[in-house]
């Protein structure tokens, strides 16, 4: 019998695609995009198209497994769930009694973006009194910059873009990371809009744009201030909007005056005439739109860059027109309550907060107490966490007991003491809200959980019972929890979502935030200068940038750009996706390659003060002299000496938000042939 069921892609992507799953006799045989979804419009990216095959793959973790070899060897034997639960309970009790509950550390992120799958583990660890995890690896700097300037993560509807007359894509490779935005951009182009792309290298998005403007990594704030100077000095700004809807205009106006076109060119490498042209088009081609990427926020001064760029549409008043403003994050539009999932109120006391970016330090240096019990789910830290040398050294500790709940065998499972089999999102009940478009969706299993897998929900609810927790939240069902999550959503109940269709947030179809000049800051105005949350707009040379002291020893700036066929470490297990990606490569400018005796396709050693890895050289004019790009992330096990790209990156954090700085790396490259 053939049937079709709707679900949602659970990956960490702003598109949150609607999907239609084809089943024959209860088994998945294919997946397509949901043609009825207003934003994702019936197509899927190449990454996800074949992912359903993983449901039945031999690469899945099928049963609870116990380590029988050395850490890192990947040797395990099958055990029962009863033994696994008993072992976890005993280890937690033993560790807590000997070292205190803060010696227990959870580690998770966005391997599954369902609000239950992503957050349900928190209640368990809060109840234990474990250390808390500061989940900062991706977007906390951009969030800090947004909140400092406009107060909330809100963006115009994607379908407004067809009205835009000028689109500035700033540090966002949408062709690879936000592909369902692309049809709206192309429609605008068909309607006569020009598209400029600012990015350190000529990626797929730059190639489809009308003009690519290469910028030195980490200098976005200087460019933004140069554009702002042009807007102010030429009186391109909207006087009424600035007067009534912003604070700090005088201070910003004074501060930007030192950022002349010539100075901005010296800092950014962008010719003065191009900075001038950008400012003029943003003003004259209204409505103008800036599509901002999160990547630039993963520089040392990333939060300041984001808040400075947001000043531009606020000066222009471009929020007022459909098709104007800026787009980055939009998750703040949904009236949902995730505190009912995480249950911070269960904590017996406030415990220490560990930045997830600094996992290597936490596992090798943290004292009073040291981390003795690590529980990993929804993440693959052996690959995704920067400063991999320290991370791996910590995971190898024989005195560290590690539990990994995972759907497939990964680099991280190799270091576990217990590996627990996880469901895949096709097998879950959950609730999803996009951080790109404005639709939310509930899912139910399209197939029953395979083998002996358990969802994150079932795992942590059961563990609560095993530990003897009597709080009623550990008796909740997924449906009861979803009803609580959406309770603030006026006029909606779970019955509105159970049919599996996408539901628009309580906004008009062509939603345009801040069109009325009202922002979500404390003052109710856009803050152009206030530094109570993030530094006021000002360019500071990065210690990992082209003006740094160590540039003589490490003369190249490394960008760890997004891969077209992987999503961070996700899909790295897929042979099909690896074939599409071909091999771990580093893009290098011909002049830099010639200087080092590097030929196209040759093996090179990429190294920094943190570590090294091996890649194949791709000599290309797509990157400027002084910059190298490696689109990531390949699994360590698929690289030479099992050393992936994050053996080179550092665990430094951003100016605000505590985010990773994985795009801020001074490196050198040498031939290894």
C-alpha positions, 0 to 999 in steps of 0.5 A, spaced: 500 500 500 502 506 498 501 513 502 504 520 503 505 523 510 507 530 511 513 532 516 519 537 517 526 537 516 529 537 522 536 540 521 539 546 523 537 551 517 533 557 516 529 554 511 525 548 515 523 545 509 516 542 509 517 535 506 512 529 503 514 522 505 512 517 500 511 510 504 510 503 501 507 498 505 509 502 511 516 503 509 519 510 506 521 509 499 522 517 497 522 524 500 520 530 496 518 537 498 511 539 500 509 543 494 503 546 499 508 550 503 508 557 502 516 558 503 519 552 501 515 551 495 516 543 494 523 542 493 529 540 497 536 541 497 541 536 495 543 534 502 536 532 505 533 529 498 536 522 500 537 522 507 531 518 508 535 512 507 539 513 513 533 510 517 534 503 515 542 504 514 547 499 517 551 506 519 545 507 525 546 505 532 541 500 533 542 498 540 545 500 546 552 499 546 558 498 552 565 500 550 570 494 551 576 497 547 580 503 549 577 510 548 577 512 540 578 504 538 570 504 537 570 497 540 563 496 543 558 490 545 551 490 545 547 490 552 540 491 554 537 498 555 536 495 562 543 495 563 544 501 560 539 505 564 542 502 571 549 503 569 548 511 568 544 511 574 550 508 578 555 512 575 551 519 576 550 517 583 557 515 584 560 521 581 555 526 584 557 523 591 565 523 590 565 530 586 559 533 586 553 534 581 557 540 577 562 534 575 556 532 571 556 536 564 551 535 558 553 537 551 548 538 546 546 543 540 542 543 534 542 536 531 535 536 531 531 543 531 525 540 534 523 544 540 522 538 544 528 534 541 533 540 542 531 542 549 528 536 553 535 534 556 535 540 560 530 538 565 533 532 567 540 535 568 537 541 571 534 536 576 540 533 577 544 540 579 549 538 573 553 544 570 549 548 565 551 548 558 552 555 554 550 553 547 554 559 544 557 555 538 553 558 532 549 565 533 549 568 540 554 574 537 549 575 532 543 575 537 547 580 541 548 585 536 541 584 533 538 585 540 543 591 542 540 595 535 533 593 534 531 589 540 529 582 537 530 577 532 525 579 527 525 579 519 521 581 513 517 575 510 521 572 504 515 573 499 516 581 500 523 580 497 520 580 490 519 588 491 526 589 493 530 594 488 536 593 491 539 587 495 545 587 498 547 580 501 552 581 506 556 575 508 551 569 507 552 564 502 544 563 501 545 558 495 548 553 499 545 555 506 539 558 505 537 555 498 529 556 499 530 564 499 534 564 493 527 563 488 525 570 492 531 573 490 531 571 483 524 573 482 526 580 485 532 580 479 527 578 474 523 585 476 529 589 475 533 589 482 540 589 482 544 584 487 550 585 490 554 580 494 559 582 500 563 576 501 571 574 503 571 569 497 567 568 490 562 563 493 556 560 489 552 566 491 557 571 489 557 568 482 549 568 481 550 576 484 550 582 479 557 584 483 561 580 488 565 585 493 570 581 496 572 584 503 578 582 508 575 577 513 573 581 520 573 588 517 565 588 516 564 594 521 569 598 518 565 597 511 559 599 515 561 605 518 564 607 511 557 606 508 554 610 514 558 616 513 556 616 506 549 616 508 549 621 513 554 626 509 550 626 503 543 626 507 541 620 504 538 618 511 530 619 512 530 625 517 523 623 520 525 616 521 531 618 524 528 623 529 522 619 531 525 612 531 532 612 533 537 614 538 544 616 538 544 619 531 549 625 533 554 620 536 554 615 530 554 621 526 561 624 529 564 617 530 563 615 523 567 621 520 574 618 521 572 612 516 573 616 510 572 612 503 580 611 503 581 609 510 575 604 509 579 601 502 585 601 506 582 596 512 577 592 508 581 592 501 574 594 498 575 600 493 573 607 495 568 607 489 565 601 491 563 603 498 560 609 495 556 605 490 553 601 495 551 607 499 548 610 493 544 604 491 542 603 498 539 610 498 536 611 491 534 604 489 528 603 494 526 599 497 533 596 499 534 590 503 540 587 506 541 580 507 546 579 513 549 572 514 551 569 521 558 567 519 561 574 520 559 574 527 564 569 528 569 573 528 573 576 534 568 583 534 562 579 531 557 582 535 559 589 534 559 588 526 552 585 526 549 591 530 553 596 526 550 593 519 543 594 522 544 601 523 544 602 516 536 600 514 535 604 521 538 610 518 535 609 511 528 608 514 527 602 509 523 598 514 517 602 512 517 599 505 515 592 503 521 589 500 526 593 505 530 593 511 534 587 513 534 579 514 538 575 519 534 571 524 526 571 525 525 566 530 523 572 535 516 572 531 513 566 535 509 566 541 511 560 544 514 558 551 520 553 551 521 554 559 516 549 560 521 544 556 527 546 559 524 547 566 530 551 570 525 551 576 528 544 577 535 546 579 536 545 586 541 551 586 544 555 580 550 552 578 556 553 574 555 555 566 560 552 561 561 555 554 560 549 549 566 552 545 571 551 550 569 544 551 577 542 550 578 546 556 573 544 560 575 537 559 582 538 560 583 544 565 577 545 569 577 544 576 573 544 583 570 540 580 573 537 574 568 534 569 567 527 570 561 525 567 559 527 560 552 526 556 552 528 549 546 528 544 544 532 538 551 534 537 558 531 534 563 535 538 569 531 536 568 534 529 564 541 530 568 543 536 574 548 535 581 546 538 580 539 536 586 537 539 584 539 546 577 536 545 580 529 543 585 529 549 579 530 554 574 525 550 580 520 551 581 521 559 579 514 562 577 517 568 571 521 564 565 517 563 561 519 557 555 517 554 553 519 547 546 518 544 546 518 537 543 516 531 549 514 527 556 511 529 560 518 529 567 520 531 564 522 538 561 515 539 568 512 538 570 515 545 564 513 549 563 509 554 556 508 553 552 509 546 545 509 546 541 509 539 537 515 537 531 515 533 531 520 527 526 525 526 522 521 521 520 517 527 519 523 532 513 527 535 515 534 535 514 542 534 518 546 530 519 553 529 523 556 523 528 561 524 528 564 517 521 564 515 515 565 519 511 558 519 511 553 525 509 546 524 508 539 528 510 533 526 508 525 528 512 519 526 511 517 519 514 510 521 515 507 527 522 507 531 527 502 528 531 497 532 531 499 539 532 506 538 529 511 543 527 519 542 531 524 546 524 525 549 523 518 551 530 517 553 530 523 558 523 522 561 525 515 562 532 517 565 528 521 570 524 515 572 530 511 573 533 516 577 527 516 582 524 523 580 517 524 582 516 531 578 510 531 574 513 533 568 517 527 567 510 524 566 508 528 560 507 526 553 509 529 547 502 532 546 501 535 553 508 538 552 507 541 545 500 544 548 504 548 553 509 550 548 504 553 544 499 556 550 502 563 549 500 563 541 493 566 542 488 563 538 491 556 537 491 550 540 494 543 538 489 541 534 491 547 529 497 543 528 496 536 529 494 535 521 501 537 520 500 543 515 505 549 516 502 555 520 504 562 519 505 566 525 500 571 527 502 576 522 500 578 515 502 575 509 507 581 507 510 582 514 514 588 515 517 589 522 518 596 524 514 599 519 511 603 524 518 605 527 517 602 533 522 597 536 523 592 541 529 595 545 527 598 552 527 605 549 522 603 543 527 606 538 533 603 534 539 604 538 545 606 533 550 608 539 548 605 546 553 601 548 549 597 554 549 591 551 554 591 545 560 596 544 558 602 540 560 602 532 567 602 532 572 598 528 577 594 532 583 590 528 582 583 530 588 579 533 586 574 528 586 579 522 590 582 517 593 587 521 595 582 527 602 582 530 603 575 528 601 576 521 608 575 519 608 568 522 601 566 519 600 570 513 594 567 511 587 568 513 582 562 514 575 562 512 571 556 514 566 557 509 559 553 509 560 546 505 554 545 499 553 538 501 554 538 508 551 542 514 556 542 519 558 535 521 551 533 518 551 529 512 558 527 513 557 520 514 553 520 507 557 517 501 553 520 496 554 527 499 562 526 500 562 524 492 559 530 491 564 534 495 569 530 492 575 531 498 577 536 503 580 542 500 583 548 501 582 554 496 588 558 495 590 564 490 594 563 485 600 568 487 600 565 494 600 558 491 606 560 487 610 563 493 609 556 496 611 552 491 603 549 491 600 546 485 593 545 483 591 538 487 597 537 491 597 535 498 598 541 503 599 542 510 594 547 513 597 549 520 596 555 526 598 556 533 593 551 535 594 545 530 594 542 523 591 538 518 592 536 511 588 538 505 588 538 497 589 545 494 584 548 489 588 554 486 583 559 484 582 566 483 575 566 487 579 567 493 583 574 494 591 574 496 592 573 503 585 569 504 584 561 504 578 558 504 576 551 506 568 549 506 567 544 512 566 540 515 569 533 513 569 528 519 575 526 522 575 519 520 575 521 513 581 525 513 589 524 513 591 522 520 584 523 522 585 531 523 579 535 521 579 542 520 577 544 527 584 542 529 586 548 526 581 553 529 581 556 536 576 556 542 577 564 542 570 567 543 567 573 540 566 580 543 559 579 546 555 573 546 560 568 547 560 565 540 565 561 537 570 565 532 571 559 527 572 564 521 578 568 525 584 564 524 591 566 522 594 560 518 600 558 514 600 553 508 606 549 506 606 543 501 606 536 503 607 532 497 
